[in-house]
């Protein structure tokens, strides 16, 4: 059964407004876990300049976290990001 809480509705609607590249970035993070932006760009097949924009959108929604390790920026999926992906899958199945 699809959750109909206001937060769930918001996340699904916000996700529909994201560019196609966002889904590829999230899929790469699910498949490979946390990684730096260079690896994420290659694995998700998103150009580096576009990746920065997409990451900031996902970060603003709370779906990804960006931390610094040395000179690298490490991107990882948040708990909210996991829940968002579960909502999307549930919606597809339902």
Buried (B, 14 or more C-beta within 10 A) or exposed (E): EEBEEEEBEEBBEBBEEBEEBBBBBBEBBEEEEBBBBEBBBEBBEBEEEBBEBBBEBBBEBBBBBEEEEEEEBBBBBBEBBBBBBEBBEBEEEE
